[in-house]
Structure formats: C-alpha cells, structure tokens
Amino acid sequence: MNFNVILLNAAPAVEQLSNWDKFVEALLLMAIGMLTVFVVLLIIIFLGNLLIKTVNRFFPEEAKPVVQKVQAIDANVQEAIKKAIVAISGGKQSAQNIEKL
C-alpha cells in the first residue's frame, strides 16, 4: 500500500481534533515517554546492583592490613620545628608531639 495515501487520509483526522484533545494527547505521550525512561532507569539500577553483588560474592576483595611505619625524626630537627612554631606564633603556641607522616 502507498504510504502517501495513508498519511493523506490520516491528516484530516488530526485536524479535526480540538485544541484540548491535542493537549491531552500531548500530555499522554509525554507521560508514556517519562514512564518509559523511569522504567529503563530502574532496570539499569537493578542490573547494576545485581552485577555488584555477583562480583562481590564470587570475587571478594582480600583485606590487606594497613601497617604504618612511623619514622623517627632527628632530635635536632624536632627542636628546630618547636622553636620555629614558638617564633612564628609569638610564644602563644607550642608543639607537643612531632611525627613524620
């Protein structure tokens, strides 16, 4: 069948609709589109969570203990830092403990 004939026959039906009917049809199409996007996003979220749970179940990450090594700071350097803090703060502040990170 010729599509031009179908389109020409359908055109008067659209023109016969009132403005209110066109508005309602537009709202209906918008609602269907928004609902479709919402459902697709829910499916993506569900599948993403399922993938995360599956990977965590079959390939668990091994916990590695964190060991912090604190290196000792030379006594002369500690004294210089303490004196610098007192000098900069005008004697109002002092360092109690100095550790290297």
SVG drawing of the C-alpha trace seen along z (x, -y; Angstrom):
<svg xmlns="http://www.w3.org/2000/svg" viewBox="-13 -37 83 54">
<polyline fill="none" stroke="black" stroke-width="0.4" points="0.0,0.0 1.2,-3.5 2.3,-5.4 1.4,-8.8 -2.3,-7.7 -2.2,-6.6 -0.6,-9.9 -3.1,-11.9 -6.0,-10.0 -4.7,-10.4 -4.1,-14.1 -7.8,-15.3 -8.3,-13.2 -5.6,-15.2 -7.0,-18.5 -10.5,-17.5 -9.2,-17.2 -9.9,-20.2 -7.1,-22.0 -8.0,-20.3 -7.8,-16.9 -4.4,-17.7 -3.2,-18.9 -4.4,-15.8 -2.8,-13.6 0.5,-15.5 0.3,-15.1 -0.4,-11.4 2.6,-10.9 4.8,-12.9 3.7,-10.7 4.3,-7.5 7.8,-8.7 8.6,-9.7 7.3,-6.4 9.4,-4.5 12.6,-6.4 11.8,-5.8 11.3,-2.0 14.5,-1.8 16.5,-3.6 15.0,-1.3 16.1,1.7 19.6,0.3 19.8,-0.3 18.6,3.2 21.0,4.8 23.9,2.7 23.2,3.8 22.9,7.4 26.3,7.1 27.9,5.6 26.5,8.3 27.6,11.1 31.1,9.8 31.5,9.3 30.2,12.8 32.3,14.7 35.4,12.4 35.8,11.0 38.5,8.4 41.0,9.6 41.5,7.2 45.1,6.2 46.2,5.0 47.5,1.4 50.8,1.1 52.0,-2.4 55.7,-2.8 56.5,-5.9 59.9,-7.1 61.8,-8.8 62.7,-12.4 66.1,-13.6 66.1,-15.4 67.8,-18.5 65.1,-18.7 62.3,-18.4 63.9,-21.1 64.2,-23.4 60.5,-22.8 59.4,-23.6 61.5,-26.8 60.0,-27.8 56.5,-27.3 57.1,-29.4 58.8,-32.1 56.1,-32.3 53.2,-32.3 55.0,-34.9 55.2,-32.4 51.5,-31.6 51.7,-28.1 54.0,-25.2 54.4,-21.7 53.7,-18.8 54.4,-15.9 56.1,-15.9 55.7,-12.8 56.6,-12.2 53.6,-11.2"/>
</svg>
